[in-house]
């Protein structure tokens, strides 16, 4: 990593750099939260019990 003076490096608006960095961080965080929320196990369907002939209706 290299730290430079933003104006000398040709980056005219350091506020815009910070805003875009925050937008990217929020985007990554929201993707991670959404992915964690949607990854679930699919439950197996319950097996139906057959009626036994001895059971009164």
N, C-alpha and C positions, 0 to 999 in steps of 0.2 A: 504494500500500500504506500502511496505517495501523497503527502500533504503539500498542497501548493496554494499560493495566493490566487483566489478565484479571478480577480480582475486581471492579473498578469497572465493567467492561463487562458484568457479570452472568454471567460464565463461572465457575461455582463450582469446578469440578475441572480445573485446568490439566493434571494428569497424564492425564486422560481425553482431552483435546485432543491431547496429544502421542502417545498410544497410537493414536488414530484416524488421525492424520496418518501415522504409520508404517505402519499397516495399509493405507491407501490407496496409499502409495508402493510397498509390496511388491506389492500387487495390480497396479498399473500395470507394474511391472518384470517380473512373471511373465507378463503378457499379451504384452509386447514380446518376451520370450525365446521364448515358445511360438509366437508368430507367425513369428519368424525361423526357428525350427526346422521349421515346417510348410510354409513357402513353398519349394517345389522345382519343378523342371521335370519334366514327365512325359516319360519317354524314349519315343521312337518304337519300335514293335515291329520286331524284326529281320525282314528279308525272308528267306523260305525259298528256298534254291537248288533249282532243278529238277534232277533227275538227268539227266545226258546219256546218250543211248543207247549211246555207245561205252564207257562205264565198266563194267567187269566187276563183278558182284555177289559 
